[in-house]
Amino acid sequence: MAALGTRLLTLSIGGTDYTAQVSNCRIVSGAADTDFLTFADAAAGGAREYRLAFTAVQDPAVDSLWDKVWTAAGTSVAVIIKPAGGATVPSATQPHFTGNLTITEPDGDLLGGEANASTSARFTFEVEWVFSAKPVRLVA
C-alpha cells in the first residue's frame, strides 16, 4: 500500500499545472442540495455533491491561477489531481482523479489581506468548485 504523503500532490486545471501556486487541495463530498430527490438517490443515502477545495496564492499576473478565477468564472474546465505527485501515467498504487467543474469566485477574500512582517508570507484565497459528477479515479 502506498499511503499519501503531504508534499507530492499535483493539480492541473484546464491543461495547466498550478501545483506551485496551491498549498491546500482536497476533493470533498457532502449531501447535495436538491429540490428533487429520486427514490434511487434516497435508497442510496441521498444525492452527493463533490467539490475541489483549494487554497492558492494571490498572484494577479496574467496566466496565474488567481487570474483564471478572475477572468474565467462561469467556465467549465477539466481538472486532474495526482495525489502521489507527478506520475505521468496513473497506476493501481498512484491513481489520478479527473473530472469537470465550473470555475467560481470565492465567497470572501479575493484580493488582499492582513499585514504580516514575514518576508515570505503571501496573501491567499480559498475556493470550492463543484464537480459536474463524482470525480473518476484512473488506475491504468
C-alpha positions in Angstrom: 0.0 0.0 0.0 1.2 3.5 -0.9 -0.1 5.9 1.7 -0.3 9.5 0.5 2.4 12.0 1.6 1.8 15.7 2.1 4.4 17.1 -0.4 3.7 15.5 -3.7 0.2 16.4 -4.9 -0.1 18.0 -8.4 -3.0 19.9 -9.7 -3.8 20.6 -13.4 -6.8 22.8 -14.3 -7.7 23.3 -18.0 -4.4 21.6 -19.0 -2.2 24.0 -17.0 -0.2 22.8 -13.9 -0.9 25.1 -10.9 0.9 23.0 -8.3 3.4 25.8 -7.4 0.5 28.2 -6.6 -1.6 25.8 -4.4 -0.9 25.0 -0.7 -4.0 23.0 0.2 -6.0 20.8 -2.2 -8.8 18.4 -1.5 -11.7 16.6 -3.1 -14.6 17.0 -0.6 -18.1 15.5 -0.7 -21.3 16.2 1.0 -25.0 15.9 0.7 -26.3 17.6 -2.5 -28.8 20.4 -2.1 -31.6 19.3 -4.3 -35.3 20.1 -4.7 -35.9 16.7 -6.3 -34.7 13.6 -4.7 -35.3 10.4 -6.6 -36.1 7.2 -4.8 -32.8 5.7 -6.1 -30.9 8.6 -4.5 -32.9 8.2 -1.3 -32.2 4.5 -1.1 -28.5 5.1 -1.6 -28.5 7.6 1.3 -29.1 10.8 -0.7 -27.6 12.6 -3.6 -23.9 13.6 -3.2 -22.0 16.6 -4.4 -18.3 16.6 -5.0 -16.1 19.8 -4.8 -12.5 20.7 -5.5 -11.4 22.8 -2.5 -8.1 24.6 -2.5 -6.1 27.4 -1.1 -3.9 29.4 -3.6 -1.6 32.3 -3.6 -2.9 35.7 -4.8 -1.0 36.4 -7.9 -2.8 38.9 -10.2 -0.3 38.3 -13.1 -1.8 37.0 -16.4 -1.9 33.2 -16.6 -1.8 32.7 -12.8 -4.5 30.6 -11.0 -5.8 33.8 -9.5 -6.1 35.2 -13.0 -8.0 32.1 -14.1 -10.6 32.7 -11.3 -10.8 36.5 -12.2 -11.2 36.0 -15.9 -12.9 32.6 -16.3 -15.6 32.5 -13.7 -18.6 30.5 -15.0 -16.4 28.5 -17.4 -16.3 24.7 -17.3 -12.9 23.1 -17.2 -11.2 19.7 -16.8 -9.1 19.0 -13.7 -6.6 16.3 -13.0 -5.4 15.7 -9.4 -2.4 13.5 -8.9 -2.3 12.9 -5.1 1.0 11.0 -5.3 2.8 13.6 -7.4 3.8 13.9 -11.0 3.5 10.3 -12.2 2.7 10.7 -15.8 0.7 7.5 -16.1 -1.8 6.5 -13.4 -1.4 3.1 -11.8 -3.1 1.0 -9.1 -0.7 2.5 -6.5 -0.7 6.0 -7.9 -4.1 6.8 -9.3 -5.1 10.1 -10.8 -8.5 11.7 -10.2 -10.2 13.6 -13.1 -13.4 15.5 -13.6 -15.1 18.6 -14.9 -16.1 21.5 -12.8 -17.2 25.1 -13.1 -14.8 27.9 -12.0 -16.4 30.3 -9.5 -15.1 33.2 -7.5 -14.7 32.6 -3.8 -17.0 33.7 -1.1 -14.7 36.0 0.9 -11.2 37.3 0.2 -10.3 37.5 -3.4 -7.6 40.2 -3.2 -5.6 41.5 -0.2 -5.5 40.5 3.4 -3.9 41.2 6.8 -0.4 42.6 7.2 2.4 40.3 8.2 6.1 41.1 9.0 7.3 37.9 7.3 9.2 38.4 4.0 7.9 35.0 2.8 4.2 35.4 3.7 1.7 35.7 0.8 -1.9 36.7 0.5 -4.0 33.7 -0.3 -7.6 32.9 -1.4 -9.8 29.8 -0.9 -12.3 28.4 -3.3 -14.6 25.4 -3.7 -15.6 24.4 -7.2 -18.4 21.9 -7.8 -17.7 18.9 -10.0 -20.3 18.1 -12.6 -20.3 14.4 -11.4 -18.3 12.3 -9.0 -14.6 12.5 -10.0 -13.2 9.5 -11.8 -10.3 7.5 -10.3 -7.9 6.4 -13.1 -5.7 3.4 -12.2 -4.2 2.4 -15.5 
